Amino acid sequence: MSGKYLIMPDQESGGSWGFTPEQLDDVLHRNWPHARLAGPMPGFDVYELSVPFRDDHRHLTYHADRHFFSFADRDPLDFSFRVIFTLLLTLAPMQPVMWTDDFSGDINHVDLSVGLHELLRPFQR
């Protein structure tokens, strides 16, 4: 059984995201031209991002109504975090961010200003 990771604005530190799904789609395609953004899912303001990875695709979910990304605990973790942090560095670069998972509940605060290389360091194995 696989867990999920969640990445969201750190609201307690004043974080918020004001980008639209259209802006998300634009930045996604600028960085990964063969990626797809599908949605919203019927009855929900939820979008699926499908990003090419090697001979496969990684699937991430963006909950536009609740402002968070989620994805399955699937190696290599740094790729999924790379996609989301790359999007956030363009769409919400000054906003405090946090991530957690649904199996430990530990909250991890993220400072986007340190740059992508430093952001990904904890996830590289």
C-alpha positions in Angstrom: 0.0 0.0 0.0 1.3 3.4 -1.0 1.0 6.6 0.9 0.6 10.1 -0.4 2.6 13.3 -0.2 0.8 16.7 0.1 2.3 20.1 -0.7 0.4 23.2 0.2 0.8 26.9 1.1 1.9 27.3 4.7 -1.1 29.4 5.8 0.1 29.8 9.4 3.1 31.7 8.0 1.0 33.7 5.6 1.3 31.5 2.5 -1.4 31.5 -0.1 -1.6 30.6 -3.8 -3.5 32.8 -6.2 -2.6 31.1 -9.5 -5.3 29.7 -11.8 -5.4 26.2 -13.4 -4.6 28.0 -16.8 -1.5 29.5 -15.4 -0.5 26.1 -13.9 -1.0 24.5 -17.3 1.1 27.2 -19.0 4.1 26.8 -16.6 3.8 23.0 -16.8 4.0 23.0 -20.6 6.9 25.5 -20.6 8.9 23.1 -18.4 7.7 19.8 -19.7 6.2 20.2 -23.3 4.7 16.7 -23.4 3.0 17.0 -20.0 -0.8 17.1 -19.8 -3.2 18.9 -17.4 -6.6 17.3 -17.3 -9.6 18.5 -15.5 -11.4 19.6 -13.6 -12.9 16.3 -12.6 -16.7 16.3 -12.6 -18.1 17.8 -9.4 -14.6 18.8 -8.1 -12.1 21.5 -8.8 -9.4 18.9 -9.1 -6.8 18.5 -11.9 -4.5 15.7 -12.9 -1.0 16.5 -14.1 0.7 13.8 -16.2 4.4 14.4 -16.6 6.7 12.3 -18.8 9.4 10.5 -16.9 11.7 8.1 -18.7 9.4 5.6 -20.5 6.5 6.4 -18.2 4.4 9.2 -16.8 4.2 10.5 -13.3 0.7 11.5 -12.1 0.2 14.3 -9.7 -3.0 15.9 -8.5 -3.8 19.6 -7.9 -6.8 20.4 -5.8 -7.5 24.0 -7.0 -10.3 24.5 -4.6 -8.3 23.6 -1.5 -4.9 24.7 -2.9 -2.7 21.6 -2.5 -0.8 19.1 -4.7 -0.7 15.4 -3.9 1.1 12.4 -5.4 1.8 8.8 -4.6 4.9 7.7 -2.6 6.7 6.3 -5.7 10.4 6.4 -6.4 12.2 8.4 -7.4 10.5 10.9 -5.0 12.7 13.8 -6.2 11.0 13.9 -9.6 7.6 14.6 -8.2 8.9 17.2 -5.8 11.0 18.7 -8.7 7.8 19.1 -10.8 5.9 20.8 -8.0 8.7 23.0 -6.7 9.5 24.1 -10.3 5.9 25.1 -10.7 5.8 26.9 -7.4 9.1 28.7 -8.1 7.4 30.4 -11.0 3.8 30.7 -9.8 4.2 31.5 -6.1 8.0 32.1 -5.5 7.7 34.2 -2.3 5.0 32.1 -0.6 5.8 29.9 2.4 5.1 26.3 1.6 4.9 23.1 3.6 4.7 19.4 2.8 3.5 16.4 4.7 2.5 12.8 4.1 -0.5 10.7 5.1 1.5 8.1 6.8 3.6 10.0 9.4 1.9 13.4 9.6 5.2 15.2 10.0 5.0 18.8 8.7 8.0 20.1 6.8 8.3 23.8 6.1 9.8 24.8 2.7 11.7 28.0 1.9 11.5 28.3 -1.9 14.2 31.0 -1.9 17.0 28.4 -1.4 16.6 27.2 -5.0 15.7 24.0 -6.6 18.9 22.1 -5.9 18.7 22.6 -2.2 14.9 21.9 -2.1 15.5 18.5 -3.7 18.4 17.5 -1.5 16.3 15.7 1.2 14.6 13.5 -1.5 17.6 12.3 -3.4 18.6 8.7 -2.5 
